[in-house]
């Protein structure tokens, strides 16, 4: 029996004025930010879903529902800390993650190293275990028209003894 599992997560948030744009726990300067019940960090939300899915622990909405007022305006890093704790209790640890962030503006490539370092710190792993890539919508659809940000994350976790 294999001790490795794969999980896939995705999240999309509408971009609106007068909200902070937080991705991977990093505050990115922009006049628009993610609309959400929590801080709207679509990258961390997708990451949580991928980890939860790999461990067969349902999804982020199950564990941190938007119907729970304690999650209102909550820092999404706290979700990732709790998800990591759930995995650790089951003897799982992250092997690696591959993340795509689709956003037209702003350009997030300059912020990727800070995002990687922050996520690695939260998960107590090496920076080179977390890959983040940025894509635009090429002016097409809700991404290209700067109406939303969408993220996808795939993870490999491994059971340790």
RAJONOR-V440163 format. One record per helix or strand of 2 or more residues. SS is the DSSP state (hx for helix, st for strand). FROM is the first residue (numbers start at 0). TO is the last residue. Records with the same first field share a line. If there is no record, write none. Layout:
BEGIN
SS: FROM-TO  FROM-TO
END
This chain:
BEGIN
st: 3-16  20-22  25-27  31-33  91-101  129-134  147-158
hx: 41-53  59-62  68-70  75-88  108-122  126-128  140-143
END
